[in-house]
Amino acid sequence: MPGEVTVAEILRHQAGSRAGHPLLVCDRDRIGYAEADRRSAELARGLIALGAGKGTHVGLLYPNGTEFVVGMLAAARIGAVVIPISTFVTARELREQLVDSDTQILLSAASFRSHDYVQRLSEVLAETDFESRLFCPAAPQLRYVTITHEPVYRRADAIAPELLRAMEDDVAGCDPVAIVYTSGSTAAPKGVLHTHAALIEHQRNLNEIRGLAAEDRLFCNSPFFWIGGFAFALLATLVAGSTLVCSNATDPAATLDLLEAEKPTITNGFAAGVAQLAGHPSFAGRDLSSMRRGNLYPIMAAEARPADPELRHNMLGMTEAGSVLLIDGDESDQPEARRGSFGRPAPGFQTMTVDGELCIRGPHVMQRYYKRSREECFDADGWFHTGDLVRVDSDGFVYFTGRSGAMIKSAGANVSPPEVERAIARATGGMVAYAIGIPDSRRGQLVVAVVAVPDGAVFDEAALRERLKGELSAYKIPSRIIAVRSAEIPLRSSGKVDTQRLRKLFDA
């Protein structure tokens, strides 16, 4: 499919050649290629009836599953721009993203696990009736909110299939397909703008490197609202014509049942996210022999698990790079000298280092951050400065050494310390806090915080944690909080806070 560089083109091809083949299996929720084509076409016609078309910003607030897949395909095939929204989102975060992204139509689940999105939307919009057209100062561009797809499907009959096809044919590879949000070093919302061709061609290259083919079944534990799930899992599966297996089950036994039944052949995602599967009492008796490739080592076939994961190439991905940037197809143990390697740059990327910082450019790098000029995002020569500190050996293999800023990376998610600190200040009535990351064998880093308590003030950690649930997504809430008197905060001779000494507070 070298000439097919839009989502609609890829979908039509796969629906024709892989009609009954499963595209997605998510617990008991599943959909094949032909059904995904049919349902997304119907939903797309409903979106057109709402006034959507090329350039319309369509938000998706769904967990992994067929509703996200169908919503993404429907929006992308008419040239609308997909805005994935985190299922962890608080009411405050939801309002900020709706405003920053200029979302015009929001397709949302009613709830997921403990998250009530109807309630959160009601807080944001001061509305409870989402069936009518919206004009709300809190989200001035938002016109429609639908809870599940059904209200949109009901409008589809008003639009002829010929109009849908004409709109699909008007979409080009250079048109935007998604704005995927990542945390910023200043906690300002940063929406990363990618085009159809950039993401699709990048996934083609990555599929070739990792050997993802039509006969494969990929198990991935990355959420679709982050770039790893959106591109390296969902789009990559669509491009390959393979099957994506995922799970929303909270019971590890249910996920293990799914893996035994569906027999994935390749795994990708965050190893920390499958630790509870490997620790389940039934794990030893499970037949997981089908999973022989990928990086979720704790649950892969015993003979495919490395004795020392540090001697296997890791991967480095980022939203701005359209998913994985550093990778290597060699899944065998490497020599000791290559311990900790993250592979080499994927095809289509130029790289250089400036004072140890990795800089990238090329056709698969983001267009820009939404609402920011290219001059704000790239230097004069077109390089994007990633903030990742690396070293490169004589063979071109890259080794991650840290971040140039204070960004905390926990289980693949970026957490901005200033955002956590401001949330703690709001929740405590103004207490100063310092959010930092400390090493963790499972998650890479843990988010922790030190709160400076003024003399005479009372600190209630339980109350703080309860208030933070309304301010921050769950993965941003510090796993440990230490309260010290303001005078005991360690300072450097310059008067700045000594973060190294703060980290030592968590050694015990």
Steps between C-alpha positions, in 0.01 A plus 500: 500500500783746430270759340236495773580768753166592657303309759204463261721348229656251740162408650337440160792282392494287815120471501521367146783254553457412870121534532429243770837523670487648853644850531451532876438259786457679833366257759150407368493807275618422147469626145616382156631708213180496292285585801737780600467639148120476506451644848750781458340595165160524670645704787685723254174578321349590836793732570454664161133556588623684812706726274834321531747483213862564417665683788223446758647411839335186639582396858492136608463419869488121502703216650666255262227325305286504189336835574837674495603313185178575312504863615860548391440341160180697443661834576823431311331376183319836448810706575399597853777528758489240780556628855557200733420585862638312799259280691676618817397860432365715783239768442769770506725314256204428274406867477860597426534247219163581345593867489860456387408253225196697376296179510173552316338158535564272797416130492516364853431192705265553792755356743799272534591324822468766773492793257160663438543705182142625493556653843834651395352645183215644704756670725686643202205609288234564766276291275319171545323484163756403237252428221468862384751740346735655755614859545707497818756761612700230684576326167412757235570286190309194623165453324398139561558241771367150451511228764572186293466497121127431475377862465742549210404174326137617499596791273681288241200445270496871419833467316543310174791251480620684187567813705703298750712351223556843345615636836733203549654558158563863589727400792873504421795348678622845600175578685499486882366177647546550876606731779641274771569662837816459700608659827715810464794607712301803613172305535343702219287275278704389198305349214724328246374535142560207261389437142359182344809428290752570777341257746410233244842489331675500837293201617580317176869540572462393863290198401776383270761536772303312767354251250132582553318333210141416405508158666615644835298579810645791696432527874553856619418652839538864390187719511380630164497860626882502516718476193624149580148358490370731228783452250735215599203274582175606329625667180781247466248215519281665237798548268618140544154346471567311822299467823539715810429335835452712812319483832319734738449229760589586858530131590840365386348153460257635238784650299697178523191312379487736201867447417465123515192509277620753241864388485682825413825453310666831586484736798574869540435753773608572855647206690401659831137474392509119480676433830169412666440236233837336561435513874159331485482160674379333179777638281734199524233269361405720206582415139648825367736329258364695201662826620859470379577850374474851640593669825245392763751249632328412833210328320669368188579135432759382752759421232456850351562685826851638536700414809611863504263747325774764499677293235204535263441817299245727665286750307463875538180664385353846521180666388691750288663215305171326423573209739828304507814685397782267611460129427681192375360185344761274660328340799794287607729566797759767425863505612575652839640812333153570358318473835215750522482568126184661363584398146553741215283769340205366300498564123405853406665666799815707502658533843777698662601583856561846637670497840367146543139590407337297224371709210289361216354603167342328202165427334353309796566770761191696605390798293506717812325545832143613447461878541877548484705607203766276350755754616395430860536125451812462284833677476609697194624184327180305561623290794268407785684495834350205688627570852629141517866463590678219319838365399573329168761226457726444201244266338222757520312340790339753733491486881256705706666680791228730634294810440636850453209637702310389807237296316408179682446193282298236683401177317529683169288799605646849526411685820579869534625597850361857477152364427514274807641780715226744400232239568639441850508876563134530402401198710685621813411865482842612381760266648817478292575157361787343306413212266787279389561158351685224681629178338271198496582159356150446361388844383831667423414788732244560773334838549561619856463835673637695793260753654637797695271551800513847664555514875171453680321358197338156498570259215238235423635258237175305466303817433763616251484173307121518486510854361768409246262245346303793365809683379725238343473179302576200721846437352607858590408476870819444704542146625675637810465840667735621770421809708783705650515839666572781254831574672613141442479510120863443383647787301813542294740787556322678213176493698339250264344179629743208508300227321768237561462542874121495463529160330700369795196558720340206322792260551357359820 
